[in-house]
Amino acid sequence: MARDCILVTGGAGFIGCAISHDLTAGELPVVVVDNLHPQVHATRQRPEALSRHVHFIEGDVCDESVWGCVLDEWSPRKVVHLAAETGTGQSLTEASRHGLVNVIGTTRMLDAFAARQIAPERFVLTSSRAVYGEGEWERGDGGRYYPGQRSMTMLDAGQWDFEGAHALPFDARRTQPRPTSVYGATKLAQEHLLSAWALSFGSEVVVVRLQNVYGPGQSLNNPYTGIASLFTRMAKAGQSIPLYEDGLMRRDFIFIDDVASAVLQALSVPGASGGTFDIGTGLGTTIGDLAATIADHYGAPSPHVCGKYRNGDVRHASCNTESARVALDWESRISMSNGVGQLCTWIDKEMEG
Ligand SMILES: NC(=O)c1ccc[n+]([C@@H]2O[C@H](COP(=O)([O-])OP(=O)(O)OC[C@H]3O[C@@H](n4cnc5c(N)ncnc54)[C@H](O)[C@@H]3O)[C@@H](O)[C@H]2O)c1
């Protein structure tokens, strides 16, 4: 007889480890299914940061036989679906890899549940700001529009912003998702798949669209994610951090502990069902400011604009967190200077080790 549990797919990663201690303090056993992806886990070992109370199963969410083993023993009452290929830029040239894990990995899980007549009470999906692409912009006359992706002609000419307009914060209540990366498209597909499946099986779905998460525990060997940890390692090595475009593109950097509390609220708050929530600080920070804060911490030379830019990069990303505040009773608490300090302290220790 399968035992009730909370299932966390991809739960050995950055966010999974951060939620594992609070989750295992609850009543239900916590089961993590994770394939220890080599791009994230250099040593392919169960991470030390993962609560020792977690029942860890090494396996790929795309693999039907893995689901057979998991569900023979466990019956998930709640699911946190974290497993994903996460490289936004990488997804442009490795679209199938992202499609396979993020889309088929999700449907394999749902098929395995359906085959065993398991309908979890609630799914929490960690979606991404990437579903919005460039989002909505406002012209000087107050008119709003969706500019779509910046063309290479614009970028080659050093025209970073859409002329005469400014970006509005993403807001799930208002901003249409229009992904401009394959990664973003697969995250939006995950949202639709879970919501559609749940309609027929009576499960609740809560979607949290995360901005840029940073903090201790972030993979230090994944070159495709984690700009804050990348900058930290450069500054620590005494290098001047190179800034793409003019260094003024904005992101909303949200500390890992704040994201962990948002995911836990999404899993437990009764009224959250069916909601889609933007999770960030609500503040846009320029990449240049982030780099300068990190450089200052290490006394490294000032960051410099290096003249590079990337096809498909979004110019600005920040969000309105009002609905998360109201429906999830959640707010971010950690300031960027505090969060960067904690990240640097952790990286110092890791690199000494
Ligand atoms: N970190 C961020 O800035 C951020 C922002 C927006 C959304 N998200 C989303 O949050 C989730 C977790 O992100 P994270 O930052 O913890 O990433 P992470 O890379 O640290 O963790 C992902 C985990 O999933 C596992 N995984 C990958 N492919 C798998 C597969 N086929 N089968 C089983 N496990 C697999 C990896 O081994 C890893 O442990 C992802 O869904 C991601 O799209 C993260």
The ligand as an SDF file (V2000), in Angstrom:
LIG
                    3D

 44 48  0  0  0  0  0  0  0  0999 V2000
   16.6110   29.8280   -9.9830 N   0  0  0  0  0  0  0  0  0  0  0  0
   15.9240   30.7410  -10.6700 C   0  0  0  0  0  0  0  0  0  0  0  0
   16.3660   31.8890  -10.8470 O   0  0  0  0  0  0  0  0  0  0  0  0
   14.5730   30.3840  -11.2350 C   0  0  0  0  0  0  0  0  0  0  0  0
   13.8060   31.4160  -11.8060 C   0  0  0  0  0  0  0  0  0  0  0  0
   12.5830   31.0930  -12.3640 C   0  0  0  0  0  0  0  0  0  0  0  0
   12.1100   29.8020  -12.3180 C   0  0  0  0  0  0  0  0  0  0  0  0
   12.8660   28.8240  -11.7690 N   0  0  0  0  0  0  0  0  0  0  0  0
   12.3470   27.4550  -11.7900 C   0  0  0  0  0  0  0  0  0  0  0  0
   12.5060   26.8610  -10.5210 O   0  0  0  0  0  0  0  0  0  0  0  0
   12.7580   25.4490  -10.6670 C   0  0  0  0  0  0  0  0  0  0  0  0
   13.9530   25.0390   -9.8570 C   0  0  0  0  0  0  0  0  0  0  0  0
   15.0310   25.8610  -10.1960 O   0  0  0  0  0  0  0  0  0  0  0  0
   16.3980   25.8160   -9.4080 P   0  0  0  0  0  0  0  0  0  0  0  0
   16.9260   27.1940   -9.4130 O   0  0  0  0  0  0  0  0  0  0  0  0
   16.2620   25.0640   -8.1400 O   0  0  0  0  0  0  0  0  0  0  0  0
   17.2550   24.9850  -10.4580 O   0  0  0  0  0  0  0  0  0  0  0  0
   18.3570   23.8490  -10.2210 P   0  0  0  0  0  0  0  0  0  0  0  0
   18.9780   23.6130  -11.5460 O   0  0  0  0  0  0  0  0  0  0  0  0
   19.2360   24.1780   -9.0750 O   0  0  0  0  0  0  0  0  0  0  0  0
   17.4630   22.6010   -9.7980 O   0  0  0  0  0  0  0  0  0  0  0  0
   16.7560   21.8510  -10.7280 C   0  0  0  0  0  0  0  0  0  0  0  0
   16.8480   20.4150  -10.2790 C   0  0  0  0  0  0  0  0  0  0  0  0
   16.1140   19.6240  -11.2270 O   0  0  0  0  0  0  0  0  0  0  0  0
   16.8830   18.4590  -11.4790 C   0  0  0  0  0  0  0  0  0  0  0  0
   16.5230   17.9740  -12.7980 N   0  0  0  0  0  0  0  0  0  0  0  0
   16.8080   18.5110  -14.0020 C   0  0  0  0  0  0  0  0  0  0  0  0
   16.3280   17.7390  -14.9870 N   0  0  0  0  0  0  0  0  0  0  0  0
   15.7110   16.6800  -14.3820 C   0  0  0  0  0  0  0  0  0  0  0  0
   15.0390   15.5260  -14.8560 C   0  0  0  0  0  0  0  0  0  0  0  0
   14.9400   15.2890  -16.1660 N   0  0  0  0  0  0  0  0  0  0  0  0
   14.5330   14.6550  -13.9620 N   0  0  0  0  0  0  0  0  0  0  0  0
   14.6610   14.8730  -12.6240 C   0  0  0  0  0  0  0  0  0  0  0  0
   15.2990   15.9450  -12.1190 N   0  0  0  0  0  0  0  0  0  0  0  0
   15.8170   16.8340  -12.9910 C   0  0  0  0  0  0  0  0  0  0  0  0
   18.3340   18.8810  -11.3840 C   0  0  0  0  0  0  0  0  0  0  0  0
   19.1960   17.7990  -11.0970 O   0  0  0  0  0  0  0  0  0  0  0  0
   18.2710   19.8910  -10.2430 C   0  0  0  0  0  0  0  0  0  0  0  0
   18.5640   19.2790   -9.0030 O   0  0  0  0  0  0  0  0  0  0  0  0
   12.8490   25.1930  -12.1490 C   0  0  0  0  0  0  0  0  0  0  0  0
   11.6200   24.6770  -12.5820 O   0  0  0  0  0  0  0  0  0  0  0  0
   13.0750   26.5610  -12.7570 C   0  0  0  0  0  0  0  0  0  0  0  0
   12.5160   26.6370  -14.0540 O   0  0  0  0  0  0  0  0  0  0  0  0
   14.0960   29.0790  -11.2130 C   0  0  0  0  0  0  0  0  0  0  0  0
  1  2  1  0
  2  3  2  0
  2  4  1  0
  4  5  1  0
  4 44  2  0
  5  6  2  0
  6  7  1  0
  7  8  2  0
  8  9  1  0
  8 44  1  0
  9 10  1  0
  9 42  1  0
 10 11  1  0
 11 12  1  0
 11 40  1  0
 12 13  1  0
 13 14  1  0
 14 15  2  0
 14 16  1  0
 14 17  1  0
 17 18  1  0
 18 19  2  0
 18 20  1  0
 18 21  1  0
 21 22  1  0
 22 23  1  0
 23 24  1  0
 23 38  1  0
 24 25  1  0
 25 26  1  0
 25 36  1  0
 26 27  1  0
 26 35  1  0
 27 28  2  0
 28 29  1  0
 29 30  1  0
 29 35  2  0
 30 31  1  0
 30 32  2  0
 32 33  1  0
 33 34  2  0
 34 35  1  0
 36 37  1  0
 36 38  1  0
 38 39  1  0
 40 41  1  0
 40 42  1  0
 42 43  1  0
M  CHG  2   8   1  16  -1
M  END
$$$$
